[in-house]
Amino acid sequence: MLHYVLLVTLFNVVDGRSTFSLVKTNVNDETQREAVENLIARLIPEHSHKFSVIINAKLAVDDKDVFKLERLSSGNVQITGSTGVAAASGFHHYLKYYCSCHVSWEASNLNLPSPLPNVNVTVNAQDRFRYYQNVCTASYSFAWWQWKDWEKHIDWMALNSYNLVLALTGVEAIWKKVYERLNLTEEEIKAHFPGPAFLAWGRMGNIRGWGGPLSDYWHGKSLQLQHKILDRMRSFGIVPVLPAFAGHVPRAIQRLFPNSKVTKTEQWNKFNDTYCCPYLLEPTDPLFQTIANMFMDEVSII
């Protein structure tokens, strides 16, 4: 069972079946229960004692999440979910449809009625995976986020039933390790990475170096933050989607591997040659597999 996914594995077929069948959380029920209870305490600290959480993986139907909501004779509400994400989304379902509450990125209305409204409902997810995020958002909204921002947002993910989530924070720190293993110099590595607000376009091979360089402090703090993000996602039963090697390489790769088969990418958005056009390594070049394996080694550690 995998508790992270590499992008390139999503479409593989092994022994006649998709590797999607392997994509599931391996976090135990108790850890997921604690994660949801802590979420409730963060969101409604004065009322959290009115909710109880049970995680029961056997509740799932055809590997699809299920949650049940029931108001007990005590007046409290019991939430049962097949995963932490299912339970968190059940809690949100109750807040939204029974209590007329609202939870958003930056502002929420959490005035719960008293007593809590009666409920006895079971909801089955229509899809096994609810995917969230894209490459660009990391440079639209997330560039300067600290843990307090991510903690709140991961709560929002779980509340909204997302269980397959792109997680790219700190990936440059991992690539730095790979480039160092390939013997690129510090200056060559710095010239390749764009600055924090432009990382998305560096990851897509549009630009290089613009707004950089990234400091060692940035790399270290970003990787620490990524560890927190991944730990919290996994605690809910969210499966993080981590990147793999897409073929974009620093220009300095040809200094070390002059016979490598690379193509200079086309100019993007009128950036001059100092900041545009990294190389794209051909997948048929043996170096492609070498770099891909190095990256897999490093990213698997997190």
N, C-alpha and C positions, 0 to 999 in steps of 0.2 A: 504494500500500500504506500502510495506516495503522498507526502504532505507538502510538496511543492511541485510545480510543473515548469518545464523549460519549453519555451514557445515552439521550438522545432519538433517537439514530441507530440504535439496535439493532433497531428494528422497521420501519425504512423499507424501501420497495421502489423500486428504481431500474431502469428499463428492463426490468421484469418479473422482476427477480431481487433477492433480499434483499441489503441492504448487509453482511450477515454474510460474504458472499463476499470482501469487501474487508478484513476484519479479520484481519490477520496481522502478524507481526513483520517489520521491514525491517532488523534488525540482522544484520550479516554473521556468517558461521560462525565466524570466528576470534575475534571478540569474545565470542560465546557459549561457545566452547571455553574461553577464558581465565576466564570467569565461573564455569564449573563446576569447573575446576581449582582456582581460588581457594576455592570453597566446600569442596571436599574437603580442602584444606590447613587451612582454619579448623576443620573438624570433626574430622579425624584427622591432625594435623600430623606425628606420628611414622610414619605409614603411607602418607601421601599419594603417596610415590614409587612405590608398588605399583600405582597406578591410572593409566591413560592415557585420554584423552578425544578422540573424533573427532566432529565435527558434520558431518552430511551431509544437507542438506535434501531431497535426492532419495530418501531412505529412507522418507519419508512415504507413506502409502497413502490415497488419496482425501482429502488434506489432514489426515489424522489422524496423530498422532505415533506413532513407532516407536522402540524402543531394542533394541540387541543387546548381550549380555554374553558375553565369552569369556575364559577363563583361558589365557594364552599359555604357551609352553614354558618361559619364564623364571619362571613362577609368578605373574607379575603379571596383573592383570585389565584388559582393554581394554573400554571403554564407548563404544559408537557410538550416537548419537541423532540424530533428524531436527531437533531444536532443542535449545537449552540445557536447557529444561525437561524434555524427553524424556531427555536424558543424566543430569540430576540425579535424576530419578525412577528411572532405571535403576540408578544408584548406590545409592539408597535401597532399591530392590527387592533388590539383592544383600545389603546390610547386614541387612535384615529377614529375608529368607527363606533366606539361605545362611549368614549369620554369627550369627544369633540376637541381633542388636543392636536398639536402640530409640532413636528420636530424637523428642523432644517439645518443647513450648514452653520448659519450665523445667528439665528434667532428662533426661539421656540415658545409655544404657548402650552403650558403644562399645568393648568388649573384643573385638577381632578375634582369631579363631583363627589359629594359625600351623602349617603354611602356609595360605594362603588356600584356601578350598574350591573345588573344580572347578566350572565353570559353562560352559554353552554354550546360550544361550536367546535367543529373539527374542520380544518382547512388543509387540502392537499395541494402541494406545488404542482404547477402544470409542466415544469421543465426540471430536469436534473441539475443543470448548471444555470446560474444567473451571473453573467460576466460583467465586470465593471472596469472602466478606465480605458484610456488610450495614451499613446506615446506623448502627445503634445501637451496634455494637461499638466504634466510635471513642470512645464515651463510657463504655464498660464497662471496656475493657482498655488502650486506646491513648492515653488523654488525656495522660499525662505521659511517654510514651516518648521517649527520645532516640535518636540514631543507632545506638548499640550494640544497643539493643533491636530496632530495625527491621532492622538488618543480619541479626541472628540469625533474625528472623521471616521475612524474605524468603527466606533460605536454606531455612527450613522449608516455605515455599510451593512453591519449586522442587522440593524433595525429594518433596513430595506431589503433584506433577504439575499444580498450578494454573497455568493460562496466561492467564486473564482475571480480573483482580483489581481490585476497587473501590479507588480511591485518592483520599481526601477531605482529607488533611492540607493545611492552609494555604488552604482554599477561602475562608475569611473575608477573608484578605488580598486575594484577587482581587475579592471582592464590595465591599470597601472602595474599591478603585480605581474600580469601576463607580459606586458611590454618590457618590463625589467628582466623577466626570464628570457626574453628574446634578445636582450642586450641592447635595447634602445637607450640612448642617453637621457638624462633628466631633462635637458633642454628640448630634445626631440619629442618627449612625451608631453611636456608643457605646451609645445607649439601645436599639438594635436587637439587637446581638449578645449572646447569653448568654455566661457564663464558660466556661473550657476544659473543665470536666467535664460541661457541659450542651449542648455544641454540637450533638449529634445531634438534640436536640429543637427547637433553633432552626432547623436545616436542614429539619426536617419541618414547620415552621410551627406547632408546638405552643406555644412560649413565645418571649419576647423579653426581653433584658436581665438575666435571672436569673443571679446569680453573676458578672456583668460589672462593669466594662467590660473589653474586651480592650485591652491597651496596644500601642503601636506596636512595642515590642520583641517582644511575642508574635507580632504579625503577621509581622515580619521573620524571626524565627527559625523560625516555622512554615513559611514559604515556602522558606527555605533547606533545611529538612528535607525538604520535599516534593520539591525538586529532586534530592536524594540518593536518596530513595525511588524516584522515577521512573527515574532513571538506572540504578539497580541492577536494578529489575524488568526494564527493557528489555534490559539486558545478558544476561539469561537467555533472552530471547525471550518474556517475559511481556508481555501487552498490558494496560496500565493502563486502567481505566474511570474517566473523569473526569465530574464532574457537569455538568448544564446548568441552564437556568432553569426552575423549576417553578411560578413565579407568585407566590411569597411575597415581599412587599415591606415595607419599613419603613412605619410609619404616616405618617411625615413626607412620604411621596410625594404625599399630597393637598395639602400646602402648595405644592408645586411644580407639580402637575398636578391642579388642583381638579376637572377634568371627567373624570378617569380613572374607569374602571368597576371599582371594588374592592368586595369583600365582607369584612366583618370576620369572622374565623374564630370558631368557637364556643369558649367557655371550656373549657380542658383541665385536668383533674386538680385543679380547685378553685383554680388560680392566680388572684389578683386582677387587675384590669384593668391594673395597672402592669406586670405581667410576662406577661400572656397576650395572645392574640388579635391577631396581626399581620394585615395585610390580604392578601387574595388577589386578584391582578389577573386580570381576565377575559381569556382567550386571544384573544377577538375584538377587544379594545382594541388600537389601533395601537401604544400604548406597550409592550405585551407584546413585540412583535417588536423594538422599539427596544432594550429592556433585554436581551432574549435575544441580540441581535447584539453588544451591548457586551460581555456576558459571554463570548461565543464569541471575540471579539477578544482579550480578556485571558487566557482560559484556554488558548487555542491557543499562546500564547507559551511556556508551560511544557512 
